[in-house]
Amino acid sequence: MSTASEGATPGFLVWRLSMKWRVAVDRAVAPLGLTHAQYSLVASLYGMQRSGLRPSQRHLADHTGLEALYVSKLARALESAGLVERTRDPRDPRAVQLALTDEGSAVTRQAIKVVHGLLQQLLEPLGGLDSERTREFGRDLATLLDTPLDPASEHEKEQS
């Protein structure tokens, strides 16, 4: 553990790791014309399309954990770049469905390879991508992500 991390709370370490990851992905996908947030959107969309889905912006927002308004902004920018197409959902005229263009699929496949290489580097200290320690780490992260947080209720407890 680095000197800066000694005595740090788990919350601080999660924040630092997420920032380290975001910066690394931003730098790695920049040559492909993407930001980390855009990568998160196109990589998720790529996986969903491979499963036969054509998700709405709302569904993609729920999947990625990004705000719906931010997904809309990202999708418009990606559409302008020719990587994503946005169409009205025939079942719900208020909803906008997203799909990768052929160019978007090609760029996304390249970006996934680049980010996968980064992930291998990040997880090397745990034994690599396929190690039991990495699988356990993934399960722990999933458990934390599945735990609902309600900051308002914690604030209410402090006030009483």
Phi, psi and omega per residue, in radians:
M1 nan 2.438 -3.136
S2 -1.236 2.776 3.138
T3 -1.037 -0.658 -3.125
A4 -1.145 -0.386 -3.090
S5 -1.655 -0.198 -3.124
E6 -1.070 2.238 3.118
G7 1.345 0.039 -3.128
A8 -1.259 2.604 3.097
T9 -1.300 2.724 3.062
P10 -0.995 -0.623 3.117
G11 -1.076 -0.754 3.107
F12 -1.120 -0.744 -3.139
L13 -1.128 -0.689 3.081
V14 -1.086 -0.780 3.129
W15 -1.066 -0.832 -3.135
R16 -1.075 -0.738 3.129
L17 -1.137 -0.720 3.131
S18 -1.142 -0.658 3.102
M19 -1.188 -0.742 3.094
K20 -1.026 -0.777 -3.129
W21 -1.152 -0.792 -3.120
R22 -1.045 -0.816 -3.133
V23 -1.100 -0.769 -3.134
A24 -1.101 -0.756 3.137
V25 -1.188 -0.749 3.081
D26 -0.915 -0.860 -3.117
R27 -1.156 -0.673 -3.072
A28 -1.244 -0.613 -3.085
V29 -1.683 -0.126 3.125
A30 -0.974 -0.732 3.119
P31 -1.079 -0.324 3.098
L32 -1.606 0.038 3.118
G33 1.445 0.354 -3.102
L34 -2.075 2.734 2.931
T35 -1.808 2.989 3.094
H36 -1.031 -0.788 -3.134
A37 -1.097 -0.746 3.097
Q38 -1.114 -0.700 3.095
Y39 -1.047 -0.791 3.141
S40 -0.996 -0.692 -3.135
L41 -1.229 -0.879 -3.063
V42 -1.227 -0.625 3.125
A43 -1.164 -0.720 3.084
S44 -1.131 -0.765 3.126
L45 -1.090 -0.705 3.113
Y46 -1.035 -0.832 3.120
G47 -1.116 -0.708 3.136
M48 -1.160 -0.739 3.125
Q49 -1.102 -0.676 3.116
R50 -1.116 -0.420 3.089
S51 -1.557 0.082 3.106
G52 1.535 0.182 -3.122
L53 -1.680 2.626 2.948
R54 -2.198 1.513 -2.967
P55 -1.277 2.709 2.986
S56 -1.394 2.885 3.060
Q57 -1.019 -0.688 -3.140
R58 -1.093 -0.790 3.135
H59 -1.087 -0.725 3.121
L60 -1.174 -0.638 3.081
A61 -1.093 -0.788 3.119
D62 -1.089 -0.708 -3.116
H63 -1.165 -0.743 -3.058
T64 -1.518 -0.331 -3.068
G65 1.466 0.123 3.104
L66 -1.534 2.679 3.077
E67 -1.143 2.489 -3.110
A68 -1.010 -0.703 3.130
L69 -1.108 -0.664 3.117
Y70 -1.203 -0.694 3.082
V71 -1.069 -0.710 3.111
S72 -1.070 -0.778 3.123
K73 -1.108 -0.792 3.119
L74 -1.091 -0.756 -3.121
A75 -1.095 -0.695 3.102
R76 -1.116 -0.725 3.117
A77 -1.145 -0.718 3.120
L78 -1.203 -0.565 3.060
E79 -1.156 -0.775 3.114
S80 -1.062 -0.555 3.128
A81 -1.430 -0.077 3.118
G82 1.438 0.270 -3.080
L83 -1.724 -0.413 -3.080
V84 -2.326 2.540 2.966
E85 -2.016 2.450 -3.129
R86 -2.005 2.242 3.117
T87 -2.388 2.703 3.086
R88 -1.236 2.459 3.093
D89 -1.315 2.146 -3.115
P90 -1.108 -0.397 3.132
R91 -1.512 -0.349 -3.113
D92 -2.562 1.737 -3.055
P93 -1.087 -0.268 3.095
R94 -1.422 -0.376 -3.056
A95 -1.576 2.560 3.091
V96 -1.998 2.173 3.091
Q97 -1.602 2.625 -3.129
L98 -2.095 2.548 3.046
A99 -2.607 2.536 3.050
L100 -1.332 2.470 2.982
T101 -1.355 3.037 3.072
D102 -1.027 -0.761 3.108
E103 -1.113 -0.714 3.119
G104 -1.080 -0.691 3.095
S105 -1.128 -0.725 -3.135
A106 -1.136 -0.805 3.125
V107 -1.109 -0.718 -3.122
T108 -1.131 -0.732 3.102
R109 -1.040 -0.723 3.096
Q110 -1.111 -0.798 -3.114
A111 -1.099 -0.698 3.127
I112 -1.070 -0.727 3.106
K113 -1.081 -0.770 -3.138
V114 -1.098 -0.819 -3.094
V115 -1.219 -0.610 3.077
H116 -1.055 -0.713 3.075
G117 -1.077 -0.715 3.070
L118 -1.085 -0.737 -3.135
L119 -1.098 -0.687 3.081
Q120 -1.066 -0.745 3.101
Q121 -1.084 -0.799 -3.099
L122 -1.076 -0.696 -3.036
L123 -1.571 -0.047 3.133
E124 -0.944 -0.748 3.127
P125 -1.101 -0.321 3.110
L126 -1.659 0.080 3.138
G127 1.823 0.102 3.101
G128 1.683 3.039 -3.034
L129 -1.054 -0.577 -3.039
D130 -1.799 0.244 -3.099
S131 -1.421 2.742 3.088
E132 -1.093 -0.655 3.137
R133 -1.098 -0.702 3.102
T134 -1.171 -0.711 3.101
R135 -1.081 -0.714 3.112
E136 -1.133 -0.737 3.086
F137 -1.033 -0.762 3.111
G138 -1.082 -0.723 3.103
R139 -1.115 -0.720 3.114
D140 -1.099 -0.763 3.112
L141 -1.087 -0.747 3.126
A142 -1.076 -0.703 3.105
T143 -1.059 -0.790 3.132
L144 -1.141 -0.689 3.129
L145 -1.172 -0.532 -3.130
D146 -1.425 -0.139 -3.140
T147 -1.449 2.039 -3.134
P148 -1.185 2.477 3.079
L149 -2.130 2.360 3.090
D150 -2.293 1.564 -3.096
P151 -1.024 -0.499 -3.125
A152 -1.143 -0.696 -3.112
S153 -1.194 -0.591 3.100
E154 -1.157 -0.699 3.122
H155 -1.132 -0.687 3.136
E156 -1.109 -0.668 3.125
K157 -1.096 -0.714 -3.130
E158 -1.134 -0.565 -3.095
Q159 -1.318 -0.370 -3.082
S160 -1.595 nan nan
